[in-house]
Amino acid sequence: MYPSITPPRQVKIGDAAAFAGTTPRAIRHYHAIGLLPEPARGGDGRRRYGYDDMIRLLWIRKAAAVGISLDDMRAAFDEARDIEEILSRLEETLAARAAEIERQRAAVRHLQAVGNPLGLLSELVTDRLSHLPPGALRPSDLDALLVTERVFGPLGAAVQASVFIVLATHPELRAEDDRLDAAEAALDDGVDTHDPRVEELAVQRCAQQKALDRAIEAAGLDAAEEELFEIYDADLTGEEDTQMSAFKAITKMPYDFSPARMRCIELTAQLLADADTHSADQ
């Protein structure tokens, strides 16, 4: 003999939530947005859910499982909008989500192949640096590439990679770069902007940049940079939607350089610009 089972005519919100596979909080939200009509309340003041309420709740849960938004559900239930329009838009949303997931999977595979934080940068950058031996790049090099990619995009960072390739393969240039970095950092220790060291360092940094440019050219890296400009397509990187303008990025990137150090950077830029103008006139 099977036990006699008499289903209730109405249930409380906790039982309704348990049967539908949701939570009382979610059901209250459905009431608040008009997706599920408020049921009658019992003598104790609590909501009581009947058969029709439960059917509506089950349909809501089924629709949510395939990704239909609550707003679209309400429109569909009210027959205020063609269900085909809703499903068509949902299909577009799911396709975009699938493309994003595939982009993330490709990024993970790329990171696995590279095997270090460099793999988190764009493929355009890592391809440029792929021939360097492990450990050739310093953490500060990767930090600089990260900032450059944010400000100027993958192409800008790929071009900057030429500098780090030269520094990694020319110990004398790396040593001079380290010396200049230390001297420039010393400008932060209360040095006046008119101190002679500011201009001296600018001249030395300009000379160092020219030496780097010559090494880049001798290694044929400048030709590789020209190829990058010819073949680069931002759609291949997936970065263009997140990259802000260079001006906006620079105004939001914090720095702790002293006025003397900033003056040194400005003088260096001016010296390099003057040198380029002089070369173009010859």
C-alpha positions as CSV (number, residue, x, y, z in Angstrom):
1,M,0.0,0.0,0.0
2,Y,1.3,3.4,-0.9
3,P,0.9,6.1,1.8
4,S,-1.9,8.5,1.2
5,I,-0.5,11.8,-0.1
6,T,-2.6,15.0,-0.1
7,P,-0.8,17.9,-1.8
8,P,-1.5,21.3,-0.2
9,R,-3.8,23.7,-2.0
10,Q,-1.4,26.6,-1.2
11,V,2.2,26.8,0.1
12,K,4.3,29.4,1.8
13,I,7.1,31.3,0.0
14,G,9.9,29.0,1.4
15,D,8.2,25.9,0.0
16,A,7.4,27.6,-3.3
17,A,11.1,28.6,-3.6
18,A,12.3,25.2,-2.8
19,F,10.0,23.5,-5.3
20,A,11.0,26.0,-8.1
21,G,14.7,25.8,-7.3
22,T,15.1,29.5,-6.4
23,T,15.1,31.6,-3.2
24,P,12.5,33.6,-1.3
25,R,14.5,36.7,-2.0
26,A,14.3,36.1,-5.7
27,I,10.6,35.5,-5.6
28,R,10.2,38.8,-3.7
29,H,12.1,40.5,-6.4
30,Y,9.8,39.0,-9.1
31,H,6.9,40.5,-7.2
32,A,8.7,43.9,-6.9
33,I,9.2,44.2,-10.7
34,G,5.8,42.9,-11.6
35,L,7.0,39.6,-13.1
36,L,5.1,37.5,-10.6
37,P,1.7,38.8,-9.3
38,E,1.5,39.1,-5.5
39,P,-0.5,36.1,-4.2
40,A,-3.2,36.3,-1.5
41,R,-2.1,36.2,2.1
42,G,-3.3,33.8,4.7
43,G,-4.7,34.6,8.1
44,D,-1.1,35.0,9.4
45,G,-0.3,37.7,6.9
46,R,2.1,35.5,4.9
47,R,1.9,35.0,1.2
48,R,0.2,31.8,0.0
49,Y,1.1,30.4,-3.4
50,G,-1.3,28.3,-5.4
51,Y,-1.0,26.2,-8.6
52,D,-1.1,29.1,-11.0
53,D,1.5,31.0,-9.1
54,M,3.8,27.9,-9.1
55,I,3.3,27.4,-12.9
56,R,4.3,31.1,-13.5
57,L,7.3,30.7,-11.2
58,L,8.5,27.5,-13.0
59,W,8.2,29.3,-16.4
60,I,10.3,32.1,-15.0
61,R,13.0,29.7,-13.9
62,K,13.0,28.0,-17.3
63,A,13.3,31.3,-19.1
64,A,16.1,32.4,-16.8
65,A,18.0,29.2,-17.4
66,V,18.3,30.0,-21.2
67,G,19.4,33.6,-20.5
68,I,16.2,35.6,-21.1
69,S,16.3,38.7,-19.0
70,L,13.7,39.5,-16.4
71,D,12.6,42.6,-18.4
72,D,12.1,40.5,-21.5
73,M,10.2,37.8,-19.6
74,R,7.8,40.4,-18.3
75,A,7.3,41.7,-21.9
76,A,6.8,38.2,-23.2
77,F,4.3,37.3,-20.5
78,D,2.4,40.5,-21.1
79,E,2.6,39.8,-24.9
80,A,3.8,43.4,-25.3
81,R,6.7,42.3,-27.5
82,D,7.2,39.7,-30.2
83,I,9.0,36.7,-28.6
84,E,11.0,36.3,-31.8
85,E,12.5,39.7,-31.3
86,I,13.5,38.8,-27.7
87,L,15.0,35.5,-28.8
88,S,16.9,37.1,-31.7
89,R,18.4,39.6,-29.4
90,L,19.3,36.9,-26.9
91,E,21.0,34.9,-29.7
92,E,23.2,38.0,-30.5
93,T,24.1,38.4,-26.8
94,L,25.0,34.7,-26.5
95,A,27.1,34.9,-29.6
96,A,29.0,37.9,-28.3
97,R,29.5,36.1,-25.0
98,A,30.8,33.0,-26.8
99,A,33.3,35.2,-28.7
100,E,34.5,36.8,-25.5
101,I,35.0,33.4,-23.9
102,E,37.0,32.2,-26.9
103,R,39.1,35.3,-26.7
104,Q,39.8,34.6,-23.0
105,R,40.7,31.0,-23.8
106,A,43.1,32.1,-26.5
107,A,44.7,34.5,-24.0
108,V,45.0,31.6,-21.5
109,R,46.6,29.4,-24.1
110,H,49.0,32.2,-25.0
111,L,49.9,32.7,-21.3
112,Q,50.5,29.0,-21.0
113,A,52.8,29.0,-24.0
114,V,54.8,32.0,-22.8
115,G,54.9,30.8,-19.2
116,N,55.4,34.1,-17.4
117,P,53.7,37.5,-16.9
118,L,54.9,38.6,-20.3
119,G,52.2,36.4,-21.6
120,L,49.6,38.7,-20.2
121,L,50.6,41.4,-22.7
122,S,49.4,41.4,-26.2
123,E,50.6,38.8,-28.6
124,L,52.1,41.6,-30.7
125,V,54.5,42.4,-27.9
126,T,55.3,38.8,-26.8
127,D,56.1,37.8,-30.4
128,R,58.6,40.6,-30.6
129,L,60.3,39.4,-27.5
130,S,59.9,35.6,-28.0
131,H,63.6,35.0,-29.1
132,L,65.0,36.5,-25.9
133,P,66.3,33.9,-23.4
134,P,64.4,33.4,-20.1
135,G,65.2,36.1,-17.6
136,A,66.6,38.5,-20.2
137,L,63.8,41.0,-19.3
138,R,63.6,42.6,-15.9
139,P,60.4,43.0,-14.0
140,S,60.8,46.8,-14.5
141,D,60.9,46.2,-18.3
142,L,57.6,44.3,-18.1
143,D,56.1,47.1,-16.0
144,A,57.2,49.7,-18.6
145,L,55.7,47.6,-21.4
146,L,52.5,47.2,-19.4
147,V,52.1,51.0,-19.0
148,T,53.0,51.7,-22.6
149,E,50.5,49.2,-23.9
150,R,47.8,50.9,-21.8
151,V,48.7,54.3,-23.0
152,F,49.7,53.7,-26.6
153,G,48.2,50.3,-27.3
154,P,49.9,47.0,-28.4
155,L,51.6,48.6,-31.3
156,G,53.3,51.2,-29.2
157,A,54.4,48.6,-26.7
158,A,55.7,46.4,-29.6
159,V,57.8,49.3,-30.8
160,Q,59.1,50.0,-27.3
161,A,60.1,46.3,-27.1
162,S,63.0,47.1,-29.5
163,V,64.6,49.1,-26.7
164,F,64.4,46.2,-24.2
165,I,65.7,43.8,-26.8
166,V,68.8,46.0,-27.3
167,L,69.3,46.5,-23.5
168,A,69.0,42.7,-23.0
169,T,71.6,42.0,-25.7
170,H,74.1,44.9,-25.1
171,P,75.5,44.8,-21.5
172,E,77.3,48.2,-22.0
173,L,74.0,49.9,-22.9
174,R,72.2,48.3,-20.1
175,A,74.9,49.5,-17.6
176,E,74.7,53.0,-18.9
177,D,70.9,52.9,-18.7
178,D,71.1,51.8,-15.1
179,R,73.6,54.6,-14.3
180,L,71.3,57.2,-15.8
181,D,68.2,55.7,-14.0
182,A,70.0,56.0,-10.7
183,A,71.2,59.6,-11.5
184,E,67.7,60.7,-12.5
185,A,66.2,59.1,-9.3
186,A,68.7,61.2,-7.3
187,L,67.0,64.3,-8.7
188,D,64.0,63.5,-6.5
189,D,66.1,64.2,-3.4
190,G,65.4,67.9,-3.2
191,V,67.3,69.0,-6.3
192,D,66.3,72.4,-7.7
193,T,65.1,72.5,-11.3
194,H,67.9,74.9,-12.1
195,D,70.6,72.6,-10.8
196,P,73.3,72.0,-13.5
197,R,72.9,68.3,-13.0
198,V,69.4,68.5,-14.6
199,E,70.7,69.7,-17.9
200,E,73.8,67.5,-17.8
201,L,71.6,64.4,-17.3
202,A,69.3,65.5,-20.1
203,V,72.3,65.6,-22.5
204,Q,73.5,62.2,-21.3
205,R,70.0,60.7,-21.6
206,C,69.7,62.1,-25.1
207,A,73.1,60.5,-26.1
208,Q,72.0,57.2,-24.6
209,Q,68.8,57.3,-26.7
210,K,70.8,57.9,-29.8
211,A,73.0,55.0,-29.0
212,L,70.0,52.8,-28.5
213,D,68.6,54.0,-31.8
214,R,71.8,53.0,-33.5
215,A,71.8,49.6,-31.9
216,I,68.2,49.1,-32.9
217,E,69.0,50.0,-36.5
218,A,72.2,47.8,-36.6
219,A,70.1,44.8,-35.4
220,G,67.5,45.4,-38.1
221,L,64.8,46.0,-35.5
222,D,63.7,49.3,-37.1
223,A,62.7,47.4,-40.2
224,A,60.7,45.1,-38.1
225,E,58.9,48.1,-36.6
226,E,58.0,49.3,-40.0
227,E,56.5,46.0,-40.8
228,L,54.4,46.2,-37.6
229,F,52.9,49.5,-38.8
230,E,52.1,47.9,-42.1
231,I,50.4,44.7,-40.9
232,Y,49.0,45.9,-37.6
233,D,45.2,45.5,-37.2
234,A,43.7,46.5,-33.9
235,D,40.8,44.0,-34.3
236,L,43.3,41.2,-33.9
237,T,44.2,42.3,-30.4
238,G,40.9,42.8,-28.7
239,E,42.3,45.7,-26.9
240,E,40.8,48.7,-28.7
241,D,37.6,48.6,-26.6
242,T,39.5,49.0,-23.3
243,Q,42.3,51.4,-24.4
244,M,41.7,55.0,-23.5
245,S,43.2,57.9,-25.3
246,A,46.9,58.5,-24.7
247,F,46.2,62.0,-23.3
248,K,43.5,60.7,-20.9
249,A,45.7,57.8,-19.8
250,I,48.7,60.0,-19.0
251,T,46.6,62.4,-17.0
252,K,45.3,59.5,-14.9
253,M,48.6,57.6,-14.4
254,P,50.1,58.6,-11.0
255,Y,53.9,59.3,-10.7
256,D,56.2,60.5,-7.9
257,F,58.8,62.4,-9.9
258,S,60.1,65.6,-8.5
259,P,59.9,68.9,-10.5
260,A,63.7,68.5,-11.2
261,R,63.2,65.1,-12.7
262,M,60.3,66.2,-14.8
263,R,62.4,69.1,-16.0
264,C,65.1,66.6,-17.0
265,I,62.5,64.6,-19.0
266,E,61.3,67.7,-20.8
267,L,64.8,68.8,-21.7
268,T,65.6,65.3,-23.0
269,A,62.5,65.3,-25.2
270,Q,63.4,68.8,-26.5
271,L,67.0,67.7,-27.3
272,L,65.8,64.6,-29.1
273,A,63.3,66.7,-31.1
274,D,66.0,69.2,-32.0
275,A,68.3,66.4,-33.1
276,D,65.5,64.9,-35.3
277,T,64.9,68.3,-36.9
278,H,68.6,68.8,-37.6
279,S,68.8,65.4,-39.2
280,A,65.8,66.1,-41.4
281,D,67.3,69.4,-42.6
282,Q,70.5,67.7,-43.7
